[in-house]
Amino acid sequence: MEKLELIFIPSPLMGHAGQLVELARLMVNQFHHLTITLLIMKLPGDLIGTDYTDSLDSKDHDRIKFIHFPPMDLDSFTDCPTIGFMADAVIERHKPIITEVIGNRFNGSHRTSRLCALVVDMFCTPMIDVGKEFGVPTYIFFTSNAAFLGIMLYFQILDDEHGQDVSELANSGTELTIPSYANPVPPSVLPFVLVNKDFWSKRFIRYTRKYKEAKGIIVNTFQELEPHALLSYDDKTPRVYTVGPMIKPEKHTPNNEVLKWLKSQPKSTVVLLCFGSRGWFDVDQVREIAIAIERSGYRFIWSLRRPPSEAQKGFPGEYTDSDYNEVLPEGFLERTAGRGRVVGWVPQTAVLADVAVGGFVSHCGWNSVLESLWYGVPIATWPIYAEQQLDAYQLVKELGLGVDISLDYNQLNKNQRLILAEEIEKGIREVMDGDSEVRAKVMEMKGRSRMALEEGGSSLASLRQLVEDFISCN
């Protein structure tokens, strides 16, 4: 069979890059005529993200190759108001660089394989133009869920075809009917990235318009998890392929103290509190969390990050051991020393994989949701940014696979109220309930998530169709 090559272009955002790496591994293991090259961009100022992407290499597979671009100067992005806008600027500045790289690899007489497609992250839509320049199709890799893809497509139609100001929907007095959600959606869970005029008009509607130019959209989900959403798209939507769950590979941490501590804990007795690579809280909220943890009586691992300084451009920092006493209630560390750990960054996937972990207080990023289902650990929802409010709503109200601490917490909301210790403690107790209906449903979905990627599974079948389409469109 003819050798074919794919170019994968992840976003410089940490949570996005790992999913495409895992997809590449799955594809080369299943299809021996494919070679995949990943072009890795770095996000300036993101020390944890850069450390993670620097750890990505091809040592475990000779048909996966990495090209790492050096990080750009953080000071050249001072006009970017948020991390998302900066990521967009990084992607745009790499467009000519990537065009040159692809041209050098595939236009010369020395080439040994044929470039059959580009697969680009949901935020890397400028790269569709690069694909057109070389006459190859481009596929979008959508790192979030099928329901969120549906609301993006629906809002783009409302805006472009009906002249609807979608920002007004956040102030609707009634719940909203949105095709990709089975139940009416409360306006309070509409994420800032869709209903803020700047985020929508300068970023998200632009992505969505470009999706219509793609040959197909690859979604990190599986049929059994989101059957309603996957049937909601109109006939103008490019073909959708479900290939999930893609679990983001982690950097190897063999001597991690948290993982060592977990090994000595009984099964399903530890609650993990972790809020993603960009999750942080101010001092008042930290103290409410601490009170709730202590009152609950459960063993715990708490990933506590320092609020970003002006120089960190939105990326949280790490506390030193002596700093913890400045933000935690007096005596908290001493009183809980025997049953819990307060730490900075944690290898989340490895923690969730340990049988000692019985519950997960999470920001509901899609990576975290899929990891929790893969390992059968129920989530207590506490969204913070991006599309996480909708993820939380879907998980609790649509799918019955989580309990809620909050569905609509939004760090960008200037009027965001404090989540009180009583609410947090209630969520911890509910998510740690060993006999709950939610836990039973999560365990059932754990089995379905794994079956989707096995022989005869829905995601493996979709992946095979995708590769057939790669070949047929050349």
PyMOL commands that set and color helices and strands:
alter all, ss='L'
color gray80, all
select helices_A, chain A and resi 14-30+47-54+74-77+83-106+127-134+146-162+166-171+187-189+192-195+197-211+227-230+257-262+283-296+310-312+324-327+332-336+348-353+366-375+388-398+421-431+437-451+458-472
alter helices_A, ss='H'
color red, helices_A
select strands_A, chain A and resi 4-9+34-40+64-68+114-121+138-142+216-219+239-242+270-274+299-303+305-306+317-318+340-343+357-362+379-381+402-404
alter strands_A, ss='S'
color yellow, strands_A
deselect
rebuild
show_as cartoon
